[in-house]
Amino acid sequence: MVCNRFDSLVLKDKLNIATWNIRTLLQKGKLENIKQEMERMKLNILGLSEVRWKGAGKITSGGHEIIYSGGAESEKGVGIIVDQTVGEAIKGYWALSDRVLLVKIAGKPVDLNIIQVYAPTANSNDEDLDKFYNDLDTAKTQCKSQDPLIIMGDFNAKVGKEKVDDIVGKHGLGIRNERGEKLIEWCQTNIS
């Protein structure tokens, strides 16, 4: 989906960005609570995992733009909520699956790309994990190499504390698991 009218953000300005696994947006009042938290924490952009909305689209609610990507069922799903200033600069979005969403934001001197993810859990099969990483690869190829890219969300992985290149530092959490190994491999291949 490409938006026709947008204003550019000056990217030297500070943007506050966060991500949150919210478990669901289906509960009454949950969206309002999230918007209040955004304002309280002075966030411009908030990535959401486990939205659980069906389909994909963009809505406006109380000065916020909500872009979401879900499936046919009320499961999984990702979204990005932006404040009004950022909302006016959205160039387009691509809902690749119920686990991967790309949003392009017009900026000066370059655009900003944000990919929000919700990776399969350890209980999922290898085919689901492979599809997730293929969708992530597809999203990344939609971004110009000179434009900043933020990939955020719930990777359902533990990378541990063992340093790996410039990918994992000493402040990692837990003991590295299989999903953590897969995430590190993807980063080694795709991040320069």
Beta strands, then each sheet from edge to edge (+ up, - down):
strand 1: 9-10
strand 2: 17-21
strand 3: 45-49
strand 4: 56-61
strand 5: 64-69
strand 6: 78-82
strand 7: 90-95
strand 8: 100-105
strand 9: 107-108
strand 10: 112-118
strand 11: 149-154
sheet 1: 1+ 9+
sheet 2: 2+ 3+ 6- 5+ 4-
sheet 3: 7+ 8- 10+ 11+
end
